[in-house]
Amino acid sequence: MRPIAYTVHGPLPEIELVAERFSLAAFLFGPLWLLAQAAWIEAVLWLGFVAAGIAAGIFLLPERPLPELTVLAAALFTGFEAGEIRRRVLARRGHPAIGVVTGESRADAVDRVVLKVRS
């Protein structure tokens, strides 16, 4: 198993780890995932982009699969950028990144954070 990089956010008693990897949940449930993460601005932008793509596909290029490609592009972008979106939401809430750790699992990364704090 390959190690995953995690950014550490928040004050030390209540830290939060954000993985740097593709998020399948964000890919499959784009706007719902954004709303669950309290990424309101990003959810509105996602819906606006998809609505514009659907409108362009219906009115400008009805013979092309533009609406489907727009939704696919938005879903892929959300899946690949899920970690960055989560980091920005945490920064807006006042929990900036305080470090980076790697681990083969989330539990391994938490153990490394605890070891760094103790030393």
N, C-alpha and C positions, 0 to 999 in steps of 0.2 A: 504494500500500500504506500502511495506517495504522500509525503507530508503536505499539509494545507497551511497557508499563511492566514493568520487571523489578526485583525486590528483590535486593540483593547481600548474601550471607551468608558468614560464615566469616572466618577470618584471611586476610590479604592474599595470601600465596603460593598458597593453595588456595581461591579464592573459588568460590561457586556462585550461579548466577542462577536465580531462580524467576519465571516469567512470570505475569502477571495476565491470564489468559484462560481460556476454556472448554477442558477437556481431553477430547478424544475418547477417548483410551485409558482414562481414569478412568471415563468414562460407559459404555463398552462392557464393560470388564473390572473393574468396581468392586472386589470383594474381592481379586482377584488383584493389581490395581494397588496397593491399599493395602498388601498384604503385600510387594510388590516395593519399596515406598517405606519399609518398616519402620515402618509406622503401625499397630502391633499393637492399640492401644486403639481406634482408629477402625475397624479391621477387625472387631473383636469387637462394637462398637456397631452397625455396618452389618448384620452377620449377625443380631444380636439383633432389630433393627428389622424386618428382612425376615421372620424367623421368627415374630415376633409378628403381623405383617400376614397372613402365610399362615395361621397358626392361627386368627386372628379371621375370616378369610375362609371357612375350612373349617367352623368350629364355630358362628359367630354369624350370618354372612350368606352362606350357601352360594349364593344366587341372584345375588349381586353379584360383579363382577370385582375384588374387593378384593386378592387376591394379586398380580394383574398390575399393578394401580395402585401397590401398595406397592413392588414391584421397580422400576417406572418412576420413582417418586418418589425412591427411594434412589439410583438411577443418575443422575438429573438433579442431585440434590444433590451427589453425588460429583464429577460433571463440572464443575459450576459452582464448587465449593469446593476443587478439587484444589490450586490454588496456595496457599490458606490452610492446608490440611492439610500440604502439603510444608514451608511456613514453620514451622509448629508443631513438626514432627518435627525440623527443623534446629535450632530453638531448644532443644529438649530435649536434643539432642546437644552443645550448647555452641557453636553457630554462629548467633549472633543476627544480625538484620538490621543492616547497617552503612551502607546507603544505597539509593537508588533511581536507576535510569537508564532512559532510553527509547531505543528503537531500532527500526528497521524489520525487523531480524532479530536473532537471538541473537549473531551475529558482530559486528554493528554495536554492540550493547549491550556486548559484551566490549571492543571498541575504546574505547568511551567510558569504561569503568571504568579501563582501562590509562592513558588520557590524564589522568584525574582523579588517579590514583595518582602519575604522573610529575610533575604540576604542584604 
